[in-house]
């Protein structure tokens, strides 16, 4: 069973352009993604207006929010009873992963969205007009390299020469680099098969790849439904973060910038609520993904996080990840990640 699309649109559009296209993407044309090309279909979107009247400061304001199965911001706000507290119109767009979301953001169709650690780096490498506005300390159990239950592969070292499905430019991409490094291997010692999650799952299930590096809730789905073995989780690779990213155009617009502040504040409250209401959150997330509640409850436990301000520690962690991609030859040149971040909203994050 694959994660199904929510009523807002399909998650099953393909991202298979070559990395060389990354160098050709202009900052004003589209944001750079791991696949560094144009999607074969635009993300389906539908407008959802909050019950609160669009009056006062937010009269006529529309915030375009990117969402994905791994972040579930729409579902989280709904579960926490906060979705109707957004005092402006929201258009939600579904994406299969962070890289295509940031491509859409660079193209001007998304104002804000949640992604893993690597997508902002690839976007920054292409000089995309984006900035991280909030961080979440990642749970190491929310990332894993999976192998079939009867696979002879028992250690990471045995991945040498094997084909591994991974979404290029995603958090799984960095997770794979870090796990290989611990085993004294590099990306050149394996054959990465760069696929979006639905296609990676299909390839993994058909035995076309030897392993799959992915994040929650795909990890929990395949473990529960196909009895996959976790070869390595994110434990031991250091502190990493996921991010809420906004477009520079939205941040430069006073009305949308204020709307982003309200959105981040409510999202902060929703994460705090989820920590003490895991079963309710899992039930709502289950409806959004089409996966069983038992799978989503484990995904909640493995990936639950709370927003944190953009601090020097956060920026240093992300800079190290960026340097790792540069050293591996996966992004062109050095990225000064601090220039793709803002501390404007720090005062409302993480209980500050």
BELNORSUL-V166478 format. One record per backbone hydrogen bond with DSSP energy under -1.0 kcal/mol. CO is the residue of the C=O (numbers start at 1). NH is the residue of the N-H. Records with the same first field share a line. If there is no record, write none. Layout:
CO: NH / NH
//
This chain:
6: 9
14: 40
18: 21
19: 22
20: 23
21: 24
26: 30
44: 94
46: 92
48: 90
53: 55
55: 58
56: 59
58: 61
61: 89
63: 91
64: 111 / 112
65: 93
67: 95
68: 71 / 72
72: 76
73: 77
74: 78
75: 79
76: 80
77: 82 / 83
78: 81
82: 85
83: 86
89: 63
90: 48
91: 65
92: 46
93: 67
98: 102
99: 103
100: 104
101: 105
102: 106
103: 31 / 107
104: 109
105: 108
111: 247
112: 66
113: 245
115: 243
118: 122
119: 123
120: 124
121: 125
123: 128
124: 127
128: 130
129: 248
131: 246
132: 342
134: 244
135: 308
136: 242
139: 142
140: 234
142: 216
144: 214
145: 231 / 232
146: 212
147: 229
148: 151
156: 159
157: 160
159: 162
162: 191
163: 210 / 211
164: 193
165: 213
166: 195
167: 170
170: 174
171: 175
172: 176
173: 177
174: 178
175: 179
176: 180
177: 181
178: 182
179: 183
180: 185
181: 184
186: 189
187: 190
189: 161
191: 164
193: 166
196: 200
197: 201
198: 202
199: 203
200: 204
201: 205
202: 206
203: 208
204: 207
211: 165
212: 146
214: 144
215: 218 / 219
217: 221
218: 222
219: 223
220: 224
221: 225
222: 226 / 228
229: 147
232: 145
234: 237
240: 138
242: 136
243: 115
244: 133 / 134
245: 113
246: 131
247: 251
248: 252
253: 257
254: 258
255: 259
256: 260
257: 261
258: 262
259: 263
260: 264
261: 265
262: 266
263: 267
264: 268
265: 269
266: 270
267: 271
268: 272
269: 273
270: 274
271: 275
273: 276
277: 281
278: 282
279: 283
280: 284
281: 285
282: 286
283: 287
284: 288
285: 289
286: 290
289: 4
292: 296
293: 297
294: 298
295: 299
296: 300
297: 301
298: 302
299: 303
300: 304
308: 135
309: 311
311: 315
312: 316
313: 317
314: 318
315: 319
316: 320
317: 321
318: 322
319: 323
320: 324
321: 325
322: 326
323: 327
324: 328
325: 330
326: 329
335: 337
336: 339
337: 340
338: 341
340: 132
343: 346
345: 348
346: 349
349: 352
//
